């Protein structure tokens, strides 16, 4: 299992879900996906959908609020984060599927 960091926007969304008991089912679904990513970031399921700009992977999340998505990327630069190492996961978006 690797460590996981969240960008400020994703952290805000996570906090909003955590702070509203009526949204805990959505939080559970998001946490299940993030747990799966950190358990095996190299798995086919976690890398099936890839974006080029920004360079990241997308994992869909079925929630009571509709279709959501977690966008994440692997940490590749050891100097980029103080608390994450190369190979760890950085989440850049948690929220409704845009489009």
Secondary structure, DSSP 4 states (H G I P E B T S, - for coil): ---EEE-HHHHHHHHHHHH-GGGHHHHHHHHHHHHHHHH-TTSHHHHSEEEETTEEEEEEEEETTEEEEEEEEE---TTS-SS--TT-EEEEEEEEPP-
